[in-house]
Amino acid sequence: MSDDKPLNFPIWDIEETHPDEVPAIEEGLSEIMDPELGLNIIQLGLIRNVSVKEDHAVVTMILTTPFCPYGPALMESARKKVEKIMEMSTKINYGHETWDPTMMEEGLADDWGLY
């Protein structure tokens, strides 16, 4: 993960089990943009975990708002991206955390004038 990650960015399970896969997953997920905010899902801190089970990967993702009109498409894009990178079936879970700007990469919330 980048040095710009916020303090409350979770450590993904895959960082322990498959650390060689992390850069490709981070890069791939960085290609998925939130069309309203103009930032990608990594910058926004929406990917809360990536783990590998016996025969599949699991991505846990939150949204900036539960009513995000792009939410289902963003989540499906994240699932497909990890499935392609990991070359295994991938499931997506909707996380229970509530998103807030402190989850964004360092400095991005400042650019928005949120602090």
KOLVEX-546978 format. One line per field, with one value per residue: residue number from 1; chain; y negated, z, x of N, C-alpha, C in turn. Coordinates in nm, 2 decimals. Layout:
seq (NUM ...);
mol (A ...);
n_Y (Y ...);
n_Z (Z ...);
n_X (X ...);
ca_Y (Y ...);
ca_Z (Z ...);
ca_X (X ...);
c_Y (Y ...);
c_Z (Z ...);
c_X (X ...);
END
This chain:
seq (1 2 3 4 5 6 7 8 9 10 11 12 13 14 15 16 17 18 19 20 21 22 23 24 25 26 27 28 29 30 31 32 33 34 35 36 37 38 39 40 41 42 43 44 45 46 47 48 49 50 51 52 53 54 55 56 57 58 59 60 61 62 63 64 65 66 67 68 69 70 71 72 73 74 75 76 77 78 79 80 81 82 83 84 85 86 87 88 89 90 91 92 93 94 95 96 97 98 99 100 101 102 103 104 105 106 107 108 109 110 111 112 113 114 115);
mol (A A A A A A A A A A A A A A A A A A A A A A A A A A A A A A A A A A A A A A A A A A A A A A A A A A A A A A A A A A A A A A A A A A A A A A A A A A A A A A A A A A A A A A A A A A A A A A A A A A A A A A A A A A A A A A A A A A A);
n_Y (0.12 -0.23 -0.50 -0.71 -0.64 -0.67 -0.70 -0.54 -0.34 -0.01 0.29 0.51 0.85 1.00 0.89 1.02 1.29 1.32 1.13 1.06 1.01 0.78 0.52 0.54 0.57 0.33 0.14 0.22 0.18 -0.09 -0.19 -0.21 -0.44 -0.67 -0.82 -1.06 -1.18 -1.19 -1.06 -0.76 -0.43 -0.34 -0.57 -0.69 -0.52 -0.30 -0.03 0.20 0.45 0.73 1.06 1.40 1.70 2.07 2.14 1.90 1.54 1.26 0.95 0.68 0.40 0.06 -0.22 -0.57 -0.67 -0.51 -0.52 -0.56 -0.61 -0.49 -0.28 0.01 0.07 -0.01 0.17 0.41 0.38 0.37 0.63 0.78 0.69 0.78 1.05 1.10 1.03 1.20 1.44 1.61 1.72 1.45 1.29 1.03 0.83 0.62 0.38 0.29 0.05 -0.30 -0.54 -0.80 -1.12 -1.09 -0.85 -0.88 -0.90 -1.06 -1.41 -1.44 -1.50 -1.75 -1.90 -1.92 -2.10 -2.00 -2.00);
n_Z (0.00 -0.04 0.08 0.14 0.26 0.48 0.84 0.95 0.76 0.68 0.74 0.49 0.48 0.28 0.26 0.44 0.37 0.09 -0.01 -0.24 -0.43 -0.37 -0.48 -0.75 -0.72 -0.58 -0.78 -0.99 -0.88 -0.84 -1.09 -1.10 -1.09 -0.90 -1.04 -0.97 -0.78 -0.89 -0.80 -0.74 -0.61 -0.43 -0.35 -0.21 0.00 0.00 -0.02 0.21 0.29 0.15 0.10 0.08 0.05 0.06 -0.21 -0.33 -0.37 -0.15 -0.14 0.06 0.07 0.11 0.07 -0.03 0.05 0.16 -0.03 -0.28 -0.62 -0.80 -0.67 -0.69 -0.94 -0.90 -0.70 -0.84 -1.04 -0.89 -0.79 -1.03 -1.12 -0.92 -0.94 -1.20 -1.16 -0.96 -1.07 -0.99 -0.86 -0.73 -0.46 -0.33 -0.05 0.13 0.33 0.68 0.79 0.83 0.58 0.59 0.54 0.65 0.57 0.33 0.10 0.22 0.24 0.04 0.13 0.24 0.01 -0.07 0.11 0.35 0.59);
n_X (0.08 0.03 0.24 0.08 -0.15 -0.43 -0.43 -0.64 -0.67 -0.74 -0.54 -0.52 -0.62 -0.49 -0.24 -0.09 -0.12 -0.08 0.13 0.27 0.07 -0.05 0.04 -0.05 -0.32 -0.39 -0.31 -0.49 -0.74 -0.73 -0.79 -1.06 -1.30 -1.49 -1.75 -1.88 -1.73 -1.47 -1.25 -1.05 -1.14 -0.96 -0.82 -1.03 -1.06 -1.24 -1.21 -1.20 -1.11 -0.93 -0.93 -0.82 -0.97 -1.02 -1.09 -1.16 -1.15 -1.22 -1.36 -1.41 -1.60 -1.70 -1.93 -1.94 -2.18 -2.47 -2.67 -2.56 -2.58 -2.41 -2.31 -2.37 -2.26 -1.99 -1.91 -1.94 -1.75 -1.52 -1.52 -1.49 -1.24 -1.06 -1.10 -1.00 -0.73 -0.64 -0.71 -0.91 -1.23 -1.43 -1.58 -1.79 -1.83 -2.05 -1.93 -1.96 -1.88 -1.91 -1.85 -1.61 -1.45 -1.19 -1.09 -0.98 -0.70 -0.40 -0.41 -0.61 -0.86 -0.81 -0.77 -1.03 -1.13 -1.22 -1.11);
ca_Y (0.00 -0.35 -0.57 -0.81 -0.58 -0.73 -0.62 -0.44 -0.25 0.12 0.38 0.62 0.99 1.05 0.84 1.13 1.42 1.31 1.00 1.03 0.98 0.65 0.41 0.55 0.54 0.19 0.08 0.25 0.12 -0.23 -0.22 -0.22 -0.58 -0.72 -0.92 -1.18 -1.25 -1.20 -0.99 -0.62 -0.37 -0.32 -0.70 -0.72 -0.42 -0.22 0.11 0.22 0.57 0.82 1.18 1.52 1.83 2.18 2.14 1.78 1.42 1.18 0.81 0.60 0.26 -0.03 -0.32 -0.70 -0.69 -0.39 -0.55 -0.60 -0.56 -0.41 -0.18 0.15 0.08 -0.02 0.29 0.52 0.35 0.41 0.78 0.83 0.66 0.87 1.18 1.11 1.02 1.32 1.56 1.70 1.66 1.35 1.24 0.90 0.81 0.48 0.36 0.22 -0.08 -0.42 -0.61 -0.95 -1.17 -1.06 -0.73 -0.91 -0.92 -1.18 -1.53 -1.46 -1.57 -1.89 -1.96 -1.95 -2.19 -1.93 -2.01);
ca_Z (0.00 -0.06 0.21 0.15 0.31 0.60 0.96 0.97 0.65 0.74 0.67 0.42 0.51 0.17 0.28 0.52 0.31 -0.05 -0.02 -0.38 -0.51 -0.32 -0.57 -0.87 -0.67 -0.56 -0.91 -1.06 -0.81 -0.86 -1.22 -1.08 -1.05 -0.86 -1.14 -0.91 -0.70 -0.97 -0.74 -0.75 -0.49 -0.34 -0.29 -0.12 0.11 0.00 -0.01 0.35 0.30 0.05 0.16 0.00 0.11 0.00 -0.35 -0.39 -0.30 -0.10 -0.13 0.15 0.02 0.16 -0.03 0.04 0.10 0.13 -0.15 -0.39 -0.74 -0.87 -0.58 -0.74 -1.05 -0.85 -0.63 -0.94 -1.11 -0.80 -0.78 -1.15 -1.13 -0.83 -1.00 -1.31 -1.11 -0.88 -1.15 -0.91 -0.83 -0.63 -0.40 -0.27 0.07 0.16 0.47 0.78 0.83 0.76 0.52 0.62 0.46 0.71 0.51 0.20 0.10 0.28 0.16 -0.06 0.20 0.25 -0.12 -0.08 0.21 0.45 0.72);
ca_X (0.00 0.11 0.27 -0.02 -0.27 -0.47 -0.41 -0.74 -0.68 -0.72 -0.45 -0.59 -0.57 -0.40 -0.11 -0.02 -0.12 -0.04 0.18 0.31 -0.04 -0.11 0.06 -0.14 -0.46 -0.40 -0.31 -0.61 -0.86 -0.71 -0.85 -1.21 -1.33 -1.62 -1.78 -1.93 -1.62 -1.35 -1.14 -1.07 -1.19 -0.84 -0.80 -1.14 -1.06 -1.36 -1.18 -1.17 -1.03 -0.92 -0.88 -0.82 -1.02 -0.96 -1.11 -1.20 -1.11 -1.33 -1.34 -1.50 -1.60 -1.80 -1.96 -1.94 -2.31 -2.54 -2.76 -2.48 -2.64 -2.31 -2.26 -2.37 -2.16 -1.85 -1.88 -1.92 -1.62 -1.41 -1.52 -1.44 -1.10 -0.98 -1.12 -0.91 -0.59 -0.62 -0.74 -1.00 -1.36 -1.42 -1.71 -1.78 -1.91 -2.07 -1.88 -2.05 -1.83 -1.96 -1.74 -1.59 -1.33 -1.06 -1.05 -0.92 -0.55 -0.35 -0.41 -0.72 -0.97 -0.77 -0.80 -1.17 -1.16 -1.30 -1.05);
c_Y (-0.12 -0.42 -0.68 -0.76 -0.65 -0.64 -0.51 -0.35 -0.11 0.20 0.49 0.75 1.04 1.00 0.94 1.26 1.43 1.17 0.96 0.98 0.84 0.54 0.42 0.52 0.39 0.11 0.10 0.18 -0.04 -0.28 -0.24 -0.35 -0.60 -0.84 -1.06 -1.26 -1.27 -1.14 -0.84 -0.56 -0.34 -0.46 -0.73 -0.62 -0.33 -0.07 0.14 0.35 0.65 0.95 1.30 1.64 1.95 2.18 2.01 1.66 1.35 1.04 0.75 0.46 0.19 -0.14 -0.46 -0.73 -0.56 -0.40 -0.59 -0.53 -0.47 -0.29 -0.04 0.17 0.07 0.11 0.41 0.50 0.40 0.57 0.83 0.81 0.75 1.01 1.20 1.11 1.15 1.45 1.66 1.63 1.56 1.31 1.10 0.89 0.66 0.46 0.28 0.09 -0.19 -0.51 -0.75 -0.99 -1.13 -0.93 -0.75 -0.92 -1.05 -1.30 -1.55 -1.54 -1.72 -1.96 -1.99 -2.05 -2.13 -1.95 -2.15);
c_Z (0.00 0.08 0.24 0.22 0.45 0.72 0.99 0.85 0.71 0.67 0.62 0.46 0.40 0.19 0.36 0.44 0.16 -0.08 -0.16 -0.47 -0.48 -0.42 -0.69 -0.83 -0.65 -0.69 -0.99 -1.01 -0.83 -1.00 -1.21 -1.02 -1.01 -0.95 -1.09 -0.84 -0.78 -0.90 -0.75 -0.61 -0.39 -0.27 -0.19 0.00 0.12 0.01 0.13 0.38 0.17 0.11 0.06 0.09 0.03 -0.16 -0.41 -0.31 -0.25 -0.08 -0.04 0.11 0.09 0.05 0.05 0.10 0.07 0.00 -0.27 -0.52 -0.82 -0.79 -0.63 -0.85 -1.00 -0.78 -0.73 -1.01 -1.02 -0.79 -0.91 -1.16 -1.04 -0.89 -1.11 -1.26 -1.04 -0.95 -1.07 -0.88 -0.71 -0.59 -0.34 -0.16 0.09 0.31 0.55 0.83 0.76 0.71 0.57 0.56 0.52 0.65 0.38 0.21 0.16 0.19 0.07 0.01 0.22 0.12 -0.14 0.02 0.32 0.59 0.74);
c_X (0.09 0.14 0.17 -0.15 -0.30 -0.44 -0.51 -0.77 -0.65 -0.61 -0.53 -0.53 -0.47 -0.26 -0.02 -0.01 -0.06 0.02 0.22 0.20 -0.09 -0.08 -0.03 -0.28 -0.48 -0.40 -0.44 -0.73 -0.85 -0.76 -1.00 -1.24 -1.47 -1.65 -1.82 -1.81 -1.49 -1.23 -1.16 -1.10 -1.08 -0.82 -0.91 -1.14 -1.18 -1.33 -1.13 -1.10 -1.03 -0.86 -0.89 -0.87 -0.97 -0.97 -1.16 -1.15 -1.24 -1.29 -1.45 -1.49 -1.72 -1.82 -1.95 -2.07 -2.39 -2.64 -2.69 -2.54 -2.54 -2.26 -2.26 -2.27 -2.02 -1.81 -1.86 -1.79 -1.51 -1.40 -1.45 -1.29 -1.02 -0.99 -1.02 -0.77 -0.56 -0.64 -0.82 -1.13 -1.35 -1.56 -1.68 -1.88 -1.93 -2.03 -1.98 -2.01 -1.90 -1.84 -1.73 -1.46 -1.19 -1.01 -0.98 -0.77 -0.52 -0.36 -0.53 -0.83 -0.94 -0.79 -0.94 -1.22 -1.24 -1.24 -0.99);
END
